[in-house]
Amino acid sequence: MLVIDTSFPARGFNERGDEPVRQVVLHYTAAPFAPSLRVLTQEGVSAHYLLPDPDESSYRAAGYDELRVFRLVDEGKRAWHAGVSHWRGRENLNSRSIGIEIVNLARDDKGVFTFPTFADEQISVLIALLRDILGRNPQIGPTDILGHSDVAYGRKSDPGPRLPWRGLHEAGVGAWFDEASRAMYQRRFCLGLPPEVEVERAFQRYGYAPAKNRQAFEQRTRAFQMHFRARDYCGFLDAETCAILYALNEKYQGL
């Protein structure tokens, strides 16, 4: 059951304008519920929704018995969650996206990342929330359910590789590749990867921002792997990663 709590409206958001919502961007908070709620409602950044962890101590201390979703910004308003961002040739996703912050205590210790798992109940509620959003915004397609790292790959790693993207897809939200197509492309690419200029076009065709240098190319590859090949997100473009990218474009972009 999806329980929406509107008790904590955020400060400092604006009208979205006439442009319809096109993307949903998922984040982790990297902080417990209580400080996350304070930051997202009082300190100049915001998100449309905050999804707590039912087992996290500050949420239990707040006295909640069931897992609920907190709506901090109305969907018709712009929330400040995506920052400098890009998807499908467009910048500034704050003006055209819905942001969902998921409480998860991920850490970045000088470039060494720790990604805890998400609670099963969190994922169930997240699926219910996404279905609810998509029911009211049918223009949001499968390839527009995104991680912050997808739209800001040079800066962000959230929601990280522990979010079960395939499970979301199997529940009817988000994109995933067809295994037979992936296997076909991987057999081809084991003999040699496509030219890098072609791979660059494939990334942009799917929606990612152009990579302006080698570091950006690797950061983008890492973000893609965290989304679609979570067991290995080293940032190295190998045959399997390339095959997944081409299989996704074949499925969703008709190419």
C-alpha positions in Angstrom: 0.0 0.0 0.0 1.3 3.4 -1.0 1.0 6.0 1.9 1.9 9.6 0.9 2.7 12.0 3.7 2.5 15.7 2.9 3.4 17.1 6.3 6.8 18.5 5.4 6.6 20.9 2.4 10.0 22.1 1.2 11.1 25.7 0.9 12.5 27.4 -2.2 10.9 25.8 -5.3 9.4 27.4 -8.3 6.7 26.8 -10.9 7.8 24.2 -13.5 6.4 26.1 -16.4 4.5 24.7 -19.4 7.0 21.8 -20.1 5.6 18.4 -19.1 7.5 16.0 -16.9 9.8 13.8 -19.0 12.0 12.0 -16.6 12.1 10.5 -13.1 15.5 10.8 -11.4 16.4 8.4 -8.4 18.9 9.4 -5.8 20.2 8.0 -2.5 20.5 10.4 0.5 23.8 9.2 1.9 22.3 10.2 5.2 19.7 9.0 7.7 16.1 10.0 7.5 16.0 12.9 10.0 19.0 14.9 8.6 17.8 14.1 5.0 14.4 15.5 5.7 15.9 18.7 7.2 18.2 19.3 4.3 15.6 18.6 1.7 13.0 20.9 3.3 15.1 23.7 4.7 18.5 24.1 3.1 18.1 25.1 -0.6 18.0 21.6 -2.2 14.8 19.6 -2.5 13.2 16.6 -4.1 9.6 15.8 -4.8 9.6 12.6 -2.7 11.7 11.2 0.2 11.5 7.4 0.7 12.8 6.4 4.2 14.4 3.1 5.2 12.0 1.4 7.6 14.9 -0.1 9.6 16.9 3.1 10.0 17.0 4.4 13.6 16.0 8.0 13.0 12.9 6.9 11.1 11.9 4.6 13.9 12.6 7.3 16.5 10.3 9.6 14.6 7.4 7.3 15.6 6.3 5.9 12.3 4.8 2.4 12.3 4.5 1.9 8.5 6.8 2.9 5.6 5.4 6.0 4.0 6.6 8.3 1.2 7.0 12.0 2.0 5.9 14.4 -0.7 8.1 17.4 -0.2 7.4 19.3 -3.4 4.2 19.1 -5.5 4.9 17.4 -8.9 3.7 20.6 -10.6 6.6 22.5 -9.1 10.3 22.4 -9.8 12.5 20.7 -7.2 16.2 21.3 -6.9 17.6 17.7 -7.1 19.3 17.1 -10.4 21.8 20.0 -10.6 23.9 20.2 -13.7 22.3 17.4 -15.7 21.7 16.1 -19.2 19.4 13.6 -20.9 18.3 13.1 -24.5 20.0 16.3 -25.7 18.4 18.5 -23.0 20.1 20.2 -20.0 18.7 21.3 -16.6 16.5 18.3 -15.7 15.1 20.1 -12.7 12.6 21.8 -15.0 11.4 18.6 -16.5 11.8 15.8 -14.0 10.5 14.3 -10.7 13.2 13.6 -8.1 12.9 10.8 -5.6 15.4 10.6 -2.7 15.8 7.1 -1.2 17.3 6.9 2.3 20.5 4.8 1.9 23.8 5.3 3.8 26.1 5.1 0.9 29.6 6.6 1.5 32.4 8.1 -0.6 35.7 7.9 1.3 38.0 9.8 -1.0 36.8 7.9 -4.1 36.3 4.6 -2.4 32.5 4.0 -2.5 30.4 1.8 -0.1 26.9 1.0 -1.4 24.6 -0.7 1.2 21.7 -2.7 -0.1 18.2 -1.2 -0.1 15.5 -2.7 2.1 13.1 -5.0 0.3 10.2 -2.9 1.6 11.8 0.3 0.2 11.9 -1.3 -3.2 8.3 -2.4 -3.0 7.2 1.1 -2.1 9.4 2.6 -4.7 7.7 0.4 -7.4 4.3 1.5 -6.1 5.3 5.2 -6.2 6.8 4.9 -9.7 3.6 3.2 -11.0 1.6 6.0 -9.4 3.7 8.7 -11.1 3.6 6.9 -14.5 -0.1 6.5 -14.3 -0.4 10.3 -14.2 2.5 11.0 -16.6 2.2 8.5 -19.5 4.7 10.5 -21.5 7.5 9.2 -19.3 9.0 6.2 -21.1 11.0 3.3 -19.8 14.3 4.9 -20.7 13.3 8.0 -18.7 13.4 6.2 -15.3 17.0 7.2 -14.4 19.7 7.4 -11.7 21.3 10.7 -10.8 24.5 9.1 -12.1 22.9 8.6 -15.5 22.2 12.3 -16.0 25.2 13.7 -14.1 27.8 10.9 -14.6 30.8 13.2 -14.0 29.6 14.2 -10.5 27.3 11.6 -9.1 27.1 7.9 -8.2 23.6 7.6 -6.9 21.5 5.6 -6.5 24.4 3.2 -7.0 24.7 -0.4 -8.2 22.6 -1.9 -5.4 19.3 -0.6 -6.7 17.6 -3.6 -8.5 17.0 -2.0 -11.8 16.1 -5.3 -13.4 13.5 -5.9 -10.7 12.0 -2.5 -11.3 11.7 -3.3 -15.0 10.1 -6.7 -14.3 7.6 -4.9 -12.2 6.7 -2.6 -15.1 8.9 0.4 -14.5 12.1 1.3 -16.3 14.2 -0.1 -19.0 16.1 -3.4 -19.4 17.7 -5.2 -22.3 16.6 -8.4 -23.9 19.1 -11.2 -23.1 19.0 -12.8 -26.5 19.9 -9.5 -28.1 22.7 -8.9 -25.6 24.1 -12.3 -26.3 24.0 -11.8 -30.1 25.9 -8.5 -29.8 28.4 -9.9 -27.3 29.4 -12.7 -29.7 30.0 -10.1 -32.4 31.9 -7.7 -30.1 34.1 -10.5 -28.7 35.8 -10.4 -32.1 36.4 -6.6 -31.7 34.6 -3.6 -30.3 33.0 -1.1 -32.7 35.0 2.1 -33.4 34.9 4.5 -30.4 33.2 7.1 -32.5 30.3 4.7 -33.1 30.1 3.8 -29.4 30.0 7.5 -28.6 27.0 7.8 -30.9 25.4 4.8 -29.3 25.7 6.3 -25.8 24.2 9.6 -27.0 21.4 7.8 -28.9 20.3 6.1 -25.7 20.3 9.5 -23.9 23.6 10.1 -22.2 25.5 13.4 -22.5 28.5 13.5 -24.9 31.9 12.5 -23.3 34.4 15.3 -24.0 37.5 13.4 -22.9 38.8 10.0 -21.8 38.0 10.6 -18.2 34.4 11.5 -19.0 34.1 8.5 -21.3 35.1 6.2 -18.4 32.8 8.0 -15.9 29.9 7.6 -18.3 30.7 3.9 -18.9 30.8 3.4 -15.1 27.4 5.1 -14.6 26.0 2.9 -17.4 27.4 -0.3 -15.8 26.1 0.7 -12.3 22.6 0.8 -14.0 22.8 -2.2 -16.3 25.7 -4.4 -15.1 26.0 -3.9 -11.3 28.4 -6.8 -10.6 31.2 -4.9 -12.4 31.2 -1.1 -12.8 35.0 -0.6 -13.4 34.3 2.0 -16.1 36.2 -0.1 -18.7 34.3 -0.6 -22.0 34.3 -4.3 -22.7 32.3 -6.5 -25.1 29.5 -7.2 -22.6 29.0 -3.5 -21.7 29.0 -2.6 -25.4 26.5 -5.4 -26.2 24.1 -4.2 -23.4 24.2 -0.7 -24.8 23.5 -1.9 -28.4 20.7 -4.2 -27.2 19.1 -1.4 -25.3 19.2 0.9 -28.4 17.7 -1.9 -30.5 14.9 -2.4 -28.1 14.0 1.2 -27.2 15.4 3.3 -30.0 14.6 1.1 -33.0 18.3 0.8 -34.0 
